[in-house]
């Protein structure tokens, strides 16, 4: 038989465990949001060869007391990111200009809103 006794309070331990569980929950929300963002970007990226659409990824990092999500696109042509060319436009080799199309912001807006809502719920829950 194993038993133990304690005097005092476990309030610091309980507060620590609650903080850790919220951090784990927040990381889960951010990873889910990261993957949802990748799916949204794949669906929204204009298709030519499909390489730009299929080159999206994300990374979640803890930075100081906060967190970041970075979405990346690894499709590079002549040293320039194709996703940025599609978003903002680019000059052609013959002096012309190809107008960009805002596809990133509309695709990501609902993702940002959901992440913010879910993290807010985690932070404000008892």
Beta strands, then each sheet from edge to edge (+ up, - down):
strand 1: 56-63
strand 2: 66-73
strand 3: 76-77
strand 4: 80-81
strand 5: 89-91
strand 6: 97-99
sheet 1: 1+ 2-
sheet 2: 3+ 4-
sheet 3: 5+ 6-
end
